[in-house]
Amino acid sequence: MILGVSFDTPAENKAFHDKFDFGYQLLCDTTRELGMAYGAADSADAKYANRISYIIGPDGTIEHAEKVSDINAHVDDFMSKLGTK
């Protein structure tokens, strides 16, 4: 399962999802709790999240984490780690 998380509201996430025809669900983290727990935000006041991708195992442990520096190269590389490419 692939999920995206952003600090946007549900309405903003829906508009973004529809505009770019995402093939996965976007979750809302308007309180920044998830972002802070996973290192994507330094505080609840953070305006933007750091782009980080995670592979989380069936038992809930993080198996791999990677900061995104080049989104175009990152997608193929990360999907290969998932065994989908």
Phi, psi and omega per residue, in radians:
M1 nan 2.351 3.095
I2 -1.989 2.253 3.102
L3 -2.249 2.549 2.997
G4 -1.951 2.613 3.123
V5 -2.296 2.350 3.078
S6 -2.415 2.953 3.117
F7 -1.503 0.017 -3.089
D8 -1.323 2.832 3.083
T9 -1.293 2.889 3.079
P10 -0.983 -0.711 3.134
A11 -1.138 -0.725 3.119
E12 -1.158 -0.713 3.114
N13 -1.129 -0.697 3.126
K14 -1.103 -0.780 3.132
A15 -1.076 -0.752 3.123
F16 -1.121 -0.804 3.127
H17 -1.023 -0.813 -3.129
D18 -1.164 -0.717 -3.110
K19 -1.093 -0.725 -3.065
F20 -1.782 0.081 3.082
D21 0.878 0.892 -3.132
F22 -1.083 2.536 3.097
G23 -1.665 0.227 3.115
Y24 -2.527 2.861 -3.069
Q25 -1.377 2.469 3.053
L26 -1.859 2.205 3.114
L27 -1.725 2.663 -3.133
C28 -1.769 2.326 3.088
D29 -2.250 1.095 -3.062
T30 -1.180 -0.349 3.115
T31 -1.563 -0.148 -3.119
R32 1.216 0.141 -3.115
E33 -1.054 -0.847 3.134
L34 -1.151 -0.744 3.120
G35 -1.041 -0.730 3.125
M36 -1.229 -0.699 -3.138
A37 -1.103 -0.597 -3.092
Y38 -1.762 0.130 3.065
G39 1.401 0.264 3.131
A40 -1.608 -0.115 3.107
A41 -2.550 2.469 3.130
D42 -1.498 -0.382 -3.107
S43 -2.754 2.951 3.094
A44 -1.231 -0.179 3.120
D45 -1.656 -0.027 -3.094
A46 -1.024 2.286 3.140
K47 -1.336 -0.702 -3.110
Y48 -2.223 2.664 3.065
A49 -1.557 2.586 2.941
N50 -1.243 2.472 3.126
R51 -1.474 1.970 -3.134
I52 -2.377 2.389 3.059
S53 -1.920 2.480 -3.126
Y54 -2.244 2.532 2.895
I55 -1.891 2.079 -3.112
I56 -1.957 2.173 -3.098
G57 -1.256 2.956 -3.129
P58 -1.013 -0.454 3.141
D59 -1.552 0.047 3.086
G60 1.599 -0.005 3.126
T61 -1.502 2.566 3.100
I62 -1.341 2.063 -3.138
E63 -1.602 -0.465 -3.129
H64 -2.773 2.416 3.064
A65 -2.343 2.460 -3.094
E66 -2.618 2.195 3.047
K67 -1.252 2.492 -3.117
V68 -1.620 2.077 3.083
S69 -1.898 -0.614 3.110
D70 -2.280 1.781 -3.036
I71 -1.025 -0.633 -3.110
N72 -1.164 -0.784 3.123
A73 -1.314 -0.578 -3.061
H74 -1.099 -0.726 -3.068
V75 -1.025 -0.907 -3.137
D76 -1.101 -0.755 3.138
D77 -1.077 -0.816 -3.083
F78 -1.216 -0.679 3.116
M79 -1.118 -0.583 3.076
S80 -1.146 -0.575 3.076
K81 -1.145 -0.514 3.108
L82 -1.436 -0.145 -3.127
G83 1.401 0.360 -3.121
T84 -1.793 -0.038 3.117
K85 -2.258 nan nan
